[in-house]
Amino acid sequence: MDHLDKQMQVWSTRLRDDLRIGPPESNQLATTIAREVGSLSDDAKQRVRDASQIPLKTRIEELIGFQGFMDHVADTGGAPVVVRAQVVYQNYICFVYLGESCFNVLKRELPSDSTARKCCRFLTDNRVRAFRNAVAHANWRYLSDFSGLEYWARKGAEPNDPMVRFEVSQHDLGFWQALARCTGYAAFLSL
């Protein structure tokens, strides 16, 4: 978890400001999530594992494959067509795949004041939830200057609710993605 902790230290101020995660947890996020998930009762861990038709081992293999792709893109310099594929893949894994297989399930089992639950709640609420829905329903595109993305999602849960336009800067999206990856890896490896 040390590697993930170090990656997330860049975001420690955001963790404190946006998620109300204080030090030392904001400086050791992956370790904290792993400890909290690992300390769940055996029954709670089993409920999380049983919530999916896909075995946990297979989910971890998928995350390892995802990381391999991300490393490969970084090593090759990222031609524009590859970067576009990376954006789609990364947003799908971070928000749809992990949202459904990890965050939504896990937050029901975690104590309300836990760091892991704060992360899961942030990644499934409000603007991030709307972004997840936009990714899942193909309602997003690049801003004209490529500084971020614009997306549309329903304001509420009803099918007749109006679609609302949102924007997310590349910086904010980078935070959301890093938080999703850290939370997903730390949680899955601790179940």
C-alpha positions in Angstrom: 0.0 0.0 0.0 3.0 2.3 0.4 3.1 3.0 -3.4 -0.6 4.0 -3.4 -0.2 6.0 -0.2 2.6 8.0 -1.9 0.6 8.5 -5.1 -2.3 9.9 -3.1 -0.2 12.2 -0.9 -0.3 14.7 -3.8 -4.1 14.9 -3.2 -4.0 15.1 0.7 -5.2 18.7 0.7 -8.2 17.7 -1.5 -8.9 14.7 0.8 -9.0 17.1 3.8 -11.1 19.8 2.0 -13.5 17.8 -0.1 -13.9 14.5 1.9 -13.1 15.8 5.4 -10.3 13.2 5.8 -7.7 14.5 8.2 -4.2 13.5 8.8 -2.7 10.9 9.2 -5.4 9.2 7.1 -5.1 11.8 4.3 -1.4 11.0 4.0 -1.9 7.2 4.2 -5.1 6.7 2.3 -4.6 3.3 0.8 -3.2 1.9 4.1 -6.2 3.3 6.0 -8.7 1.9 3.5 -7.0 -1.5 3.5 -7.0 -1.6 7.3 -10.7 -0.5 7.6 -11.9 -3.0 4.9 -9.7 -5.7 6.4 -11.2 -5.2 9.8 -14.8 -5.7 8.6 -16.4 -8.8 10.0 -16.1 -12.0 8.1 -19.8 -11.9 7.4 -19.6 -8.3 6.0 -16.6 -9.3 3.8 -18.6 -12.2 2.5 -21.6 -10.0 1.7 -19.3 -7.8 -0.4 -17.8 -10.7 -2.2 -21.3 -12.3 -2.7 -22.8 -9.2 -4.2 -21.0 -9.9 -7.5 -21.4 -12.7 -9.9 -17.7 -12.1 -10.8 -15.2 -13.6 -8.4 -13.0 -11.2 -6.5 -9.9 -12.8 -8.0 -11.1 -12.0 -11.5 -11.8 -8.4 -10.5 -8.3 -8.0 -9.2 -6.9 -9.6 -12.4 -8.9 -7.0 -14.4 -7.4 -4.1 -12.3 -3.9 -5.5 -12.9 -4.6 -5.6 -16.6 -5.9 -2.1 -16.5 -2.8 -1.0 -14.7 -0.6 -2.7 -17.3 -2.4 -0.8 -20.0 -2.0 2.5 -18.2 1.7 1.8 -17.7 2.1 0.8 -21.4 0.4 4.1 -22.5 2.7 6.1 -20.3 5.8 4.2 -21.7 4.8 4.8 -25.3 4.2 8.5 -25.1 0.6 8.3 -25.9 -0.4 9.0 -29.5 -3.7 10.9 -29.6 -5.7 7.8 -30.6 -4.2 5.8 -27.8 -4.9 8.6 -25.3 -8.6 8.7 -26.4 -8.8 5.0 -25.8 -7.1 5.5 -22.4 -9.7 8.1 -21.4 -12.6 5.8 -22.2 -11.1 2.8 -20.5 -9.9 4.7 -17.4 -13.3 6.4 -16.9 -15.2 3.1 -17.4 -12.9 1.3 -14.9 -12.8 4.1 -12.3 -16.5 5.0 -12.3 -18.7 2.3 -13.8 -16.8 -0.9 -13.1 -15.5 0.0 -9.6 -18.6 1.9 -8.8 -20.8 -1.1 -9.3 -18.5 -3.8 -8.1 -16.9 -2.0 -5.1 -18.0 1.4 -4.0 -21.8 0.9 -3.9 -21.6 -2.4 -2.2 -18.8 -1.6 0.2 -20.2 1.6 1.5 -23.2 -0.3 3.0 -20.9 -2.4 5.1 -18.5 0.3 6.4 -18.9 2.3 9.6 -20.3 5.8 8.8 -17.3 7.7 10.1 -14.7 5.5 8.3 -12.3 6.9 5.8 -13.2 4.1 3.3 -16.9 5.0 3.5 -16.2 8.7 2.9 -14.3 7.7 -0.2 -17.0 5.4 -1.5 -19.7 7.9 -0.7 -17.8 10.7 -2.6 -17.3 8.4 -5.6 -21.0 7.5 -5.8 -22.6 10.9 -5.0 -23.4 14.2 -6.7 -21.1 15.2 -9.6 -19.1 12.0 -9.7 -22.3 9.9 -9.8 -23.6 12.2 -12.6 -20.3 11.7 -14.4 -20.5 7.9 -14.0 -24.0 8.0 -15.5 -22.8 10.1 -18.4 -19.9 7.7 -19.1 -22.3 4.7 -18.9 -24.8 6.3 -21.3 -22.3 8.0 -23.7 -23.3 11.5 -22.7 -19.9 13.1 -22.5 -17.3 14.8 -24.8 -14.0 16.7 -24.6 -14.1 20.5 -24.0 -13.1 22.3 -27.1 -9.7 23.1 -25.6 -9.2 19.6 -24.2 -8.9 21.0 -20.6 -11.5 18.7 -19.3 -14.8 17.1 -20.2 -18.4 18.2 -20.4 -21.2 15.8 -19.6 -24.9 15.5 -19.2 -26.9 13.6 -16.6 -30.4 13.6 -15.3 -30.9 16.0 -12.4 -32.8 13.3 -10.4 -33.5 9.6 -10.6 -36.7 9.8 -12.7 -36.5 9.1 -16.4 -38.4 12.3 -17.2 -36.0 14.5 -15.1 -34.2 17.1 -17.3 -30.6 16.5 -18.5 -28.2 18.9 -16.9 -24.8 19.9 -18.3 -21.7 19.6 -16.1 -18.0 20.2 -16.7 -15.1 18.6 -15.0 -11.5 20.0 -15.4 -8.7 17.6 -16.1 -7.3 18.4 -12.7 -10.5 17.5 -10.9 -11.0 14.4 -13.1 -7.4 13.3 -12.2 -8.3 13.5 -8.5 -11.5 11.5 -9.0 -9.7 8.9 -11.0 -6.8 8.6 -8.5 -9.2 8.3 -5.6 -11.3 5.6 -7.4 -8.2 3.6 -8.3 -6.7 3.8 -4.8 -10.0 2.9 -3.1 -10.7 0.0 -5.4 -7.2 -1.5 -5.2 -7.0 -1.1 -1.4 -10.5 -2.5 -0.9 -10.2 -5.5 -3.2 -6.8 -6.5 -1.9 -8.2 -6.4 1.6 -11.2 -8.6 1.1 
